[in-house]
Amino acid sequence: MCASPAFADWKKHESPRFELYSAGTDREARDMLIELEKFDYVLRLFMGQDVTEVPHRKLPIYLVTDSGLGTIWPDVEDRIAGFYTSSDEDIFAVATRGDNNHTLKHEYAHHFMLADFAYPYPGWFIEGFAEYYGATEFKTSETRIGIPDANRAAALNYLSWMSMSELLSNRPMAKARNADSYYPLAWLLTHWFLGDATRRQQMVTYLHDIGSGTDSVTAFQNATGLTPTDLRRTLRRYMGGRVPYSILRTEFPEFQIQITALPDSADDLLLLGQRLKSGTTEENRQSTLEEIRRKAARYPEDTLALLVLAHAELHNGRDPAKAVDILERLLLMEPDHVEALQYMARAKMDLADKAFEADEYSVAVGHRNDAQSALRTAYAADDANYATMLLMALNRTGEPSYPTENDLEILAIAYTLAPQLGQIRLTYAAALLHHDRNAEAIAVIEPLVNNPHGENPAAKALLLRAKGLTEADIAAEEEALRRKAEEEAEEGDPQTPPPATD
């Protein structure tokens, strides 16, 4: 007589576009998934996309308590309701119970934009888009889109505004005067564009012009007929009036949801596994490893426990040989376990690097071949996994022939599967540049450079190479922007009451 398997409180709930991991009630998980599916539907509808299309990869989301959030991110700041992260190991979001999902919808809007649009959008629009659509509310008979944010409006009432030239520039300037008004102004400008049918069409023209290579300030003037000074006055008047939002009445399709119980080990190790993927401080590295060793020992024959333990030994313990031993046990139980095969490849690549450093060339080549073999097996099990494709390319980066046309094809597939991942964009753009495909490299890397969430020096360096520019050229552009900002500052910055809503 066989014992029944033990199951954790955790379950995986799958809809067409999302995977939600939760230890709460099925109703709670279902309600969140349906709201997110509706949100994706609205984004596709408003951006002219096929509403029935599903992504290459479902976005994993972990619905947690505050303590669960702390398990994944030990150094999380107070008042953080969740977060989104992308790495070469996973792209996932975390949301806390009881939140209104605004943070999750905001982050998903970023995720959606990077997946579905090819233009190198200016930084202000990247953030404004997420702010505008992230406020979407779903009522029984209607959907409210673009509801004004009272906090953003209040901030614009007391902050001194940055110059419109700097706001409109393709990427945010960290040293811009009054930079703390950047996000509220990005929100307001997006509202202004989307609050009127004529301006919506102007926005389409503006974005197409940017896509053809025109700088953002010039493209704005071409599309709207407004100078930066005109825009400043226009936004002041718009803010003092009634800021509209849209009401959508539609019948959403029925979204099918499947539920799978997770093994008993998930209670102890599921969230710790995500901590390993999202990174931790050096101070937490050893304590995390010790905690995982202790908890994994309770489940010696469990694949999830073995996977998390091997990952911890590889990254936190920095012991690829020990990780290989654990993964070999796991793969005996489940030979086609894709994530285990990927970690096996990573461990073998680390061992190859060590062998190269020790001048053991034949040993290193053997480890590289083992890594490639593991990745071929992973690909056979799942041919639409971005991590497998990226690792295939990275495993060849030390070869004299890299990057071949086949390497480019592999990276192109990885990019198609996970355009949200900066490392894929960087690796693919560098390979394109090697083959003098500069225009394609610019299209791949520029969205990463324009991202308002922080400068990426590596991406910026690649973009300069692709465009044939130097740091001096960029410094000259920034100096010209500063001069424009000073000219606008001479116009004054009259204060305006916060807007009413309509």
PEMO-V467488 format. One record per residue. PSI is psi in degrees with one decimal (none if undefined). Layout:
BEGIN
PSI ; PSI
END
This chain:
BEGIN
126.8 ; 139.5 ; 145.4 ; 140.4 ; 146.9 ; 137.0 ; 147.2 ; 174.5 ; -23.3 ; 140.6 ; 154.4 ; 123.3 ; 121.6 ; 130.4 ; -179.3 ; -28.6 ; -4.1 ; 153.2 ; 119.9 ; 123.0 ; 123.5 ; 146.4 ; 11.4 ; -155.9 ; 155.2 ; -34.9 ; -43.7 ; -46.0 ; -42.0 ; -43.9 ; -41.8 ; -43.8 ; -41.7 ; -40.8 ; -41.9 ; -38.4 ; -40.3 ; -39.3 ; -44.8 ; -41.1 ; -45.6 ; -44.8 ; -44.9 ; -39.1 ; -47.8 ; -25.7 ; 11.9 ; 26.6 ; 163.4 ; 115.5 ; -14.4 ; -6.5 ; 141.3 ; 149.0 ; 166.1 ; -27.4 ; 131.1 ; 143.9 ; 120.2 ; 138.3 ; 136.1 ; 114.4 ; 115.4 ; 166.1 ; 176.2 ; -39.0 ; -35.3 ; -37.9 ; -41.0 ; -29.3 ; -43.6 ; -39.4 ; 86.4 ; -28.5 ; 22.5 ; 141.2 ; 157.1 ; 151.8 ; 8.7 ; 122.1 ; -9.4 ; -179.4 ; 169.4 ; 138.3 ; 148.2 ; 135.1 ; 174.1 ; -8.5 ; -26.4 ; 153.6 ; 114.6 ; 166.8 ; 155.5 ; 132.4 ; 147.8 ; 148.8 ; 143.9 ; -10.0 ; 158.2 ; 10.9 ; 9.6 ; -46.2 ; -43.3 ; -43.5 ; -38.0 ; -49.1 ; -35.5 ; -32.3 ; -40.8 ; -47.5 ; -44.7 ; -44.8 ; -44.8 ; -25.9 ; -32.0 ; -4.5 ; 140.5 ; -11.1 ; 147.9 ; 74.9 ; 143.3 ; 154.0 ; -38.9 ; -36.3 ; -33.0 ; -47.4 ; -41.3 ; -38.0 ; -47.3 ; -38.0 ; -44.2 ; -51.7 ; -23.7 ; -19.7 ; 5.5 ; 134.2 ; 138.3 ; 115.0 ; 176.0 ; -43.4 ; 3.7 ; 160.3 ; 128.2 ; 123.7 ; 132.3 ; 31.0 ; 128.2 ; 142.9 ; 113.7 ; -33.1 ; -41.7 ; -43.0 ; -44.0 ; -39.2 ; -40.5 ; -19.3 ; -29.3 ; -16.9 ; 149.6 ; 135.0 ; 143.5 ; 165.6 ; 148.7 ; -31.8 ; -42.9 ; -37.3 ; -44.2 ; -14.4 ; 155.3 ; -30.4 ; 145.7 ; 144.1 ; 119.5 ; -29.6 ; 13.3 ; 144.4 ; 137.9 ; 38.9 ; -19.5 ; -10.6 ; 1.0 ; -53.4 ; -44.4 ; -38.3 ; -36.4 ; -41.4 ; -46.7 ; -43.6 ; -38.3 ; -43.4 ; -42.8 ; -44.8 ; -44.0 ; -3.7 ; 5.8 ; 139.7 ; -40.0 ; -43.7 ; -30.4 ; -43.8 ; -37.0 ; -37.3 ; -41.8 ; -45.5 ; -44.7 ; -48.1 ; -37.0 ; -38.8 ; -41.9 ; -41.2 ; -25.8 ; -1.8 ; -2.5 ; 140.5 ; 156.2 ; -40.3 ; -45.8 ; -42.4 ; -37.9 ; -45.2 ; -38.0 ; -39.0 ; -35.5 ; -19.4 ; 8.0 ; 134.3 ; 166.5 ; -38.4 ; -41.1 ; -41.4 ; -41.6 ; -47.7 ; -38.7 ; -44.6 ; -34.1 ; -45.6 ; -42.4 ; -41.3 ; -32.3 ; -8.2 ; -147.1 ; 112.3 ; 117.6 ; 163.3 ; 164.4 ; 146.6 ; 124.0 ; 128.1 ; 115.0 ; 161.1 ; 118.7 ; 150.5 ; 165.1 ; 131.4 ; 121.2 ; 135.5 ; 128.5 ; 144.0 ; 131.9 ; 128.6 ; 140.0 ; 157.7 ; 162.2 ; -30.0 ; -19.1 ; -33.0 ; -36.5 ; -30.4 ; -14.1 ; -51.5 ; -32.2 ; -34.7 ; -36.8 ; -29.5 ; -41.8 ; -34.3 ; -26.5 ; -7.1 ; 158.0 ; 168.7 ; 162.2 ; -33.6 ; -34.7 ; -10.9 ; -50.3 ; -40.9 ; -35.3 ; -43.5 ; -45.0 ; -39.2 ; -42.9 ; -41.4 ; -45.0 ; -44.6 ; -36.3 ; -27.6 ; -19.9 ; -15.9 ; 67.2 ; -21.6 ; 21.1 ; 130.3 ; -37.9 ; -44.8 ; -42.8 ; -39.0 ; -48.6 ; -39.5 ; -45.2 ; -41.5 ; -43.7 ; -41.6 ; -34.8 ; -49.1 ; -50.6 ; -38.3 ; -14.8 ; 44.9 ; 81.2 ; -30.2 ; -41.0 ; -38.9 ; -41.2 ; -43.9 ; -43.7 ; -43.0 ; -33.0 ; -39.2 ; -43.7 ; -44.6 ; -19.9 ; -35.2 ; -35.4 ; 85.0 ; -24.7 ; 23.1 ; 106.6 ; -46.1 ; -37.3 ; -39.9 ; -36.6 ; -43.0 ; -33.2 ; -44.4 ; -42.8 ; -43.6 ; -43.2 ; -36.7 ; -38.3 ; -42.0 ; -36.1 ; -41.9 ; -42.2 ; -38.6 ; -39.4 ; -40.4 ; -29.8 ; 9.4 ; 28.4 ; 75.3 ; -46.7 ; -36.9 ; -43.0 ; -43.8 ; -38.8 ; -43.6 ; -39.6 ; -42.0 ; -39.2 ; -41.8 ; -44.4 ; -36.4 ; -43.1 ; -39.3 ; -34.4 ; -40.3 ; -40.8 ; -40.6 ; -39.5 ; -33.3 ; -31.7 ; 103.1 ; 10.9 ; 42.0 ; 115.6 ; -35.7 ; -38.6 ; -45.9 ; -42.0 ; -43.9 ; -35.4 ; -42.1 ; -45.0 ; -32.2 ; -15.6 ; -0.2 ; -22.1 ; -4.8 ; 142.6 ; -30.0 ; -9.0 ; 138.3 ; 127.4 ; 175.2 ; -34.6 ; -38.6 ; -42.7 ; -39.7 ; -40.9 ; -44.3 ; -34.3 ; -38.9 ; -44.4 ; -41.5 ; -41.0 ; -38.6 ; -34.0 ; 67.8 ; -9.8 ; -16.0 ; 119.4 ; -38.3 ; -37.6 ; -44.6 ; -44.2 ; -47.0 ; -43.3 ; -44.6 ; -41.9 ; -39.9 ; -39.3 ; -41.8 ; -36.6 ; -29.8 ; 16.3 ; 30.5 ; 65.6 ; -41.4 ; -41.0 ; -38.9 ; -39.9 ; -44.5 ; -33.9 ; -40.9 ; -25.7 ; -39.0 ; -31.8 ; -37.8 ; -36.0 ; -9.0 ; 124.1 ; -3.4 ; 21.3 ; 145.2 ; 143.7 ; 96.8 ; -39.4 ; -42.4 ; -40.5 ; -41.9 ; -41.2 ; -40.5 ; -40.8 ; -43.6 ; -45.6 ; -34.3 ; -5.1 ; 32.8 ; 165.5 ; 169.1 ; -33.1 ; -37.4 ; -43.7 ; -40.9 ; -38.2 ; -40.4 ; -43.4 ; -35.5 ; -39.6 ; -39.3 ; -40.2 ; -39.7 ; -41.0 ; -39.5 ; -39.7 ; -38.1 ; -40.9 ; -35.0 ; -29.1 ; -17.6 ; -13.8 ; 171.3 ; 70.8 ; 143.9 ; 151.5 ; 142.3 ; 154.7 ; 153.0 ; 155.8 ; 168.1 ; 157.0 ; none
END
